[in-house]
Amino acid sequence: MIDHLSTYATDYMATKLFYEAVFAPLGYSVQAEFVAEWNQDFPTQRMCAFGVGGKPTYWIIETKEKFTPRHIAFSATSRGLVDEFFKQAMGNGGKDNGKPGLRPMYHEHYYGAFAIDPDGNNVEAVCHVSE
């Protein structure tokens, strides 16, 4: 259903570095990065997109204004990768918003970890299979 989505960063470099670290274990990396020179109000605005195989999927867009935080969950193929996502988040400017573990209220095998990114977004890695 979703082709791509974006979030905003008031501290672009901190946010970019955070996502480079947490996405590495999940196999996602920077697929595009540029400056929005066409933006007359903010011609130095930076943005980058993470994904796989040349497909930009998750965009980080620099902003000067605060915004409403979001919740976004990223797929992990194993519980170990959820654990690594959380470890990287905690070591790269994230705040604990739910340690890795089962969340049976969602379903029997729901294994997730939650972190607050440098801009206040609640990000999650989740695995839906038993191990």
C-alpha atoms as one frame of an Amber mdcrd trajectory, in Angstrom:
protein
   0.000   0.000   0.000   2.707   2.532   0.902   5.258   3.433  -1.769   7.252
   5.895   0.348   6.867   8.214   3.315   8.747  11.025   4.965   9.481  12.515
   8.320  11.116  15.770   9.288  14.338  16.626  11.084  15.180  19.785  12.973
  18.750  18.434  13.410  19.319  16.865  10.005  22.773  15.376  10.639  21.863
  13.838  14.016  18.738  12.320  12.516  20.526  11.038   9.407  23.281   9.433
  11.512  20.666   7.871  13.817  18.885   6.211  10.890  22.122   5.114   9.225
  22.937   3.246  12.442  19.518   1.718  13.176  18.840   0.763   9.549  22.203
  -0.973   8.997  21.164  -4.216  10.736  17.865  -4.220   8.821  19.663  -3.910
   5.481  18.480  -0.385   4.622  20.870   2.327   3.470  20.843   5.809   1.918
  19.458   5.555  -1.626  19.270   9.288  -2.437  20.437  12.557  -0.919  20.254
  16.136  -2.171  19.523  19.777  -1.371  16.118  21.225  -2.318  17.501  24.206
  -4.227  14.040  24.755  -5.775  12.555  25.559  -2.352  12.465  29.366  -2.375
  11.764  29.527   1.372  14.580  27.110   2.317  17.007  26.639  -0.638  19.596
  24.879   1.579  17.081  22.288   2.817  18.681  18.829   2.922  16.926  15.509
   2.439  17.855  11.880   2.087  15.993   8.641   1.589  16.669   5.162   2.932
  15.669   1.906   1.309  17.089  -1.054  -0.607  17.957  -1.799  -4.207  17.933
   1.810  -5.384  14.363   2.377  -4.107  14.063   5.435  -1.825  11.331   4.588
   0.677  11.835   6.454   3.968  12.687  10.142   3.524  14.284  12.436   6.119
  13.570  16.090   5.281  15.217  18.987   7.091  12.818  21.526   8.591  13.133
  24.741  10.576   9.902  24.180  12.483   8.770  21.640  15.050   6.251  19.091
  13.822   3.906  16.484  15.233   5.866  13.315  16.020   4.957  10.109  14.197
   5.013   6.384  14.857   6.633   4.267  12.175   7.412   0.532  12.342  10.123
  -1.068  10.209  10.156  -4.753   9.272  12.836  -7.034  10.640  13.310 -10.610
   9.478  14.412 -11.890  12.891  14.165 -11.089  16.567  17.942 -10.695  16.652
  17.668  -7.847  14.152  15.027  -6.171  16.328  17.499  -6.411  19.222  20.281
  -4.924  17.076  17.999  -2.089  15.891  17.310  -1.207  19.535  21.000  -1.445
  20.490  21.938   0.897  17.646  19.146   3.299  18.572  20.323   3.501  22.179
  23.930   4.052  21.078  23.113   6.734  18.516  20.956   9.344  20.198  17.716
   7.401  20.615  15.667   7.128  23.793  14.143   3.920  25.120  10.423   3.709
  24.419  10.053  -0.060  24.842  12.837  -2.619  25.085  12.848  -5.584  22.671
  10.301  -8.220  23.565   7.081  -9.999  22.779   3.914  -7.915  22.576   1.224
 -10.644  22.754  -1.553  -8.053  22.916  -0.949  -7.542  19.175  -0.488 -11.233
  18.333   1.340 -14.293  19.625   4.626 -13.775  17.755   4.786  -9.946  17.673
   8.342  -9.080  18.748   9.194  -5.403  18.709  11.403  -2.665  20.103  10.592
   1.030  20.301  12.852   4.095  20.365  12.356   7.841  20.228  14.539   9.275
  17.455  16.398  12.628  17.769  13.293  14.503  16.563  10.779  12.843  18.875
   9.361  10.209  16.513   8.454   6.814  17.949  10.229   4.316  15.685   9.984
   0.574  15.950  11.511  -2.563  14.506   9.153  -5.528  14.463   9.376  -9.206
  13.618   6.185 -11.249  13.182   7.624 -14.779  13.188   8.543 -17.100  16.041
  12.142 -18.159  16.535
